[in-house]
């Protein structure tokens, strides 16, 4: 499909008021990292000529129902299959007070997700896993898992939630806070989104 006919909705996830959501040493705060990552993805896709809308440009917490409402308004205007949504997060195995050994990347869709949601999730996951970032938790052969996250269940377009490594794993934190790690994850999202759009 012509890239000009697709609108990419990028969601930053949590805001600065969300309690917890940080590494045990407080070096990484999810709301800040996700906004930096989304800004990089946005810049790269825009340079390639894609239309991108930030779902949550604010730093404050925006409720998930409100974020879904914003995405669905664009779906209503453009058509569900001419919109896609990617919500960017960092995973955690615990409550942020101690380190754990869970690591790696996971993409989620809802159980009742459309075929296009599944294709989008696999396209992004494939790009991440090619970089050797598959985690030590069970990952299905499809490359993604299902979870009833409202950003996926409450939106009308193909939607994927990405969990980018673990904020309570020491090795993952070093990767996430490095320029190389940021660029690798940005490239994986961008390349996966573009490959998805090119096959529509």
Secondary structure as UniProt FT lines:
FT   HELIX           3..5
FT   STRAND          7..11
FT   TURN            16..17
FT   TURN            24..25
FT   HELIX           30..47
FT   TURN            48..49
FT   STRAND          51..54
FT   HELIX           64..78
FT   HELIX           80..82
FT   STRAND          83..91
FT   STRAND          105..109
FT   TURN            111..112
FT   HELIX           115..130
FT   TURN            131..132
FT   TURN            141..142
FT   STRAND          145..146
FT   HELIX           150..153
FT   STRAND          158..166
FT   TURN            167..168
FT   HELIX           170..176
FT   HELIX           179..198
//
